[in-house]
């Protein structure tokens, strides 16, 4: 059990998450089950399985693109993007991603709804809504015609911040590779 706690703490330290575990245990401390479970549950929320309830709500998502070959037109300020990030190597573009549900079944068996205020934050097509399914910490976005738009691995950075990392496939819509989302409002069922 100590090894599991140590490994979990190591993983959390290396993903730079904002998990508050409270005070550290000292060598020789007797640990109550309640204290241990509290810390373990906090860790599990970051390194464990992501479920639909973790994602439901409105997220402010910012996509980042390398500008080595120039700024993508969708990321230029003149076209509603954020432009270059400071003096850095990236340009960004921000939109609001809404993830909602009509029932409490898993999105694997009962796909949930998604919509975004700017399609170019997630991918390069005009699709701004559809359905999604979650499978093994990966979110699959489909358009309203049930055509796959993009697939992203979800990295839970904290309870209110995630990153979406493309799986490397193009899906015909060229998904953005680096997207960071922060929760604005958590939502209940539609």
C-alpha positions in Angstrom: 0.0 0.0 0.0 2.9 2.4 0.8 4.3 1.7 -2.7 1.0 2.6 -4.3 0.9 5.9 -2.4 4.5 6.6 -3.3 4.0 5.9 -7.0 0.8 8.1 -7.0 2.6 10.9 -5.3 5.5 10.6 -7.8 3.1 10.8 -10.8 1.3 13.8 -9.4 4.6 15.6 -8.8 5.7 15.0 -12.3 2.5 16.1 -14.1 2.6 19.5 -12.2 -1.0 19.2 -11.1 -2.8 21.5 -8.6 -3.8 18.7 -6.3 -3.9 19.7 -2.6 -3.1 16.6 -0.5 -3.0 18.5 2.8 -0.2 18.0 5.3 2.5 15.4 4.6 2.8 12.2 6.6 6.0 12.0 8.7 8.1 8.9 9.2 6.5 6.7 11.9 3.1 8.4 11.7 0.1 6.1 12.2 -2.3 6.9 9.4 -6.0 6.5 9.7 -8.0 5.0 6.9 -9.9 8.2 6.5 -6.7 10.3 6.1 -5.3 7.8 3.6 -8.5 7.6 1.6 -8.8 11.4 1.4 -5.3 11.7 -0.1 -5.8 8.6 -2.3 -9.1 10.0 -3.7 -7.4 13.3 -4.5 -4.7 11.5 -6.4 -7.1 9.2 -8.2 -9.0 12.3 -9.5 -5.8 13.3 -11.4 -4.2 10.0 -12.4 -7.3 7.7 -12.5 -9.9 7.1 -15.0 -11.7 10.1 -16.4 -15.5 9.7 -16.5 -18.2 11.8 -18.2 -19.1 13.7 -14.9 -15.5 15.0 -14.8 -16.0 16.7 -18.2 -19.6 18.0 -18.2 -19.8 21.8 -18.3 -18.5 24.8 -20.2 -14.7 24.9 -20.8 -12.6 27.8 -22.0 -10.3 26.1 -24.5 -7.2 27.6 -26.0 -5.4 25.9 -28.9 -1.7 26.7 -29.4 0.1 26.3 -32.8 3.8 26.7 -33.5 4.5 29.8 -35.6 7.8 28.7 -37.1 6.2 28.8 -40.6 4.0 31.8 -39.9 0.8 32.3 -38.0 -2.2 30.2 -39.1 -4.8 32.6 -40.4 -7.5 31.4 -37.9 -5.1 32.3 -35.1 -4.5 35.9 -36.3 -6.0 38.7 -34.4 -7.7 40.1 -37.6 -9.6 36.8 -37.9 -10.7 36.6 -34.2 -7.7 34.6 -33.0 -5.5 35.6 -30.1 -2.4 36.1 -32.2 1.2 35.4 -31.1 1.5 34.5 -27.4 3.8 37.3 -26.1 7.2 37.0 -27.8 7.0 33.2 -27.7 6.9 30.5 -30.4 3.2 30.0 -30.4 0.0 31.6 -31.5 -3.3 30.8 -29.8 -7.1 30.8 -30.4 -9.8 30.5 -27.8 -13.4 29.2 -27.7 -16.0 27.9 -25.3 -16.5 24.1 -25.4 -19.8 22.9 -23.9 -20.1 19.2 -23.0 -23.7 18.2 -21.9 -25.8 15.1 -21.4 -29.5 14.1 -21.7 -29.1 11.1 -19.4 -26.6 9.7 -16.9 -25.5 6.7 -18.9 -21.9 6.4 -20.0 -21.1 8.3 -23.2 -19.8 5.1 -24.6 -23.3 3.6 -24.7 -25.2 6.9 -24.9 -23.1 9.6 -26.6 -23.2 13.1 -25.1 -23.5 16.5 -26.8 -20.7 18.9 -27.6 -20.6 22.4 -29.1 -17.9 25.0 -29.4 -18.1 28.7 -30.2 -15.1 28.5 -32.7 -14.6 25.4 -34.8 -10.9 26.2 -35.4 -10.0 25.7 -31.8 -10.6 21.9 -32.0 -10.0 21.3 -35.7 -9.9 22.8 -39.2 -13.5 22.5 -40.4 -16.8 24.3 -40.0 -18.2 21.8 -37.5 -19.3 23.4 -34.2 -21.5 20.7 -32.6 -22.3 17.1 -32.5 -21.9 14.1 -30.1 -19.0 12.7 -28.2 -18.0 9.5 -26.6 -15.3 8.9 -23.9 -13.3 5.7 -24.0 -10.1 5.0 -22.0 -9.4 8.7 -21.2 -9.8 9.6 -24.8 -12.6 11.8 -26.1 -14.0 11.2 -29.6 -15.8 14.1 -31.3 -18.4 13.3 -34.0 -20.3 15.9 -36.1 -24.1 15.9 -36.4 -23.9 13.4 -39.3 -22.1 11.0 -37.0 -18.8 11.4 -38.9 -15.7 11.4 -36.7 -14.1 14.8 -36.4 -11.3 14.3 -33.9 -9.9 12.1 -31.2 -8.0 13.4 -28.2 -6.2 11.9 -25.2 -7.3 13.8 -22.1 -4.7 14.8 -19.6 -6.3 15.9 -16.3 -4.0 18.7 -15.1 -6.2 19.5 -12.1 -9.9 19.1 -11.2 -10.6 22.3 -13.3 -8.0 22.1 -16.1 -7.4 19.5 -18.8 -5.3 19.3 -21.9 -6.5 17.6 -25.1 -3.7 15.9 -27.0 -4.4 14.7 -30.6 -3.9 11.0 -31.2 -2.0 11.9 -34.4 -4.8 11.0 -36.8 -6.1 13.6 -39.2 -9.8 12.5 -39.6 -10.1 14.9 -42.6 -10.4 17.9 -40.3 -6.8 18.4 -39.1 -7.3 18.6 -35.3 -5.2 21.0 -33.3 -2.4 19.4 -31.4 -2.1 21.5 -28.2 -5.3 22.5 -26.5 -5.7 23.5 -22.9 -9.1 23.9 -21.3 -10.2 25.4 -18.0 -13.7 24.8 -16.6 -15.9 27.9 -16.5 -19.1 26.3 -15.2 -19.9 22.8 -14.4 -23.2 21.6 -15.7 -25.9 19.2 -14.8 -27.9 17.1 -17.2 -29.6 19.1 -20.0 
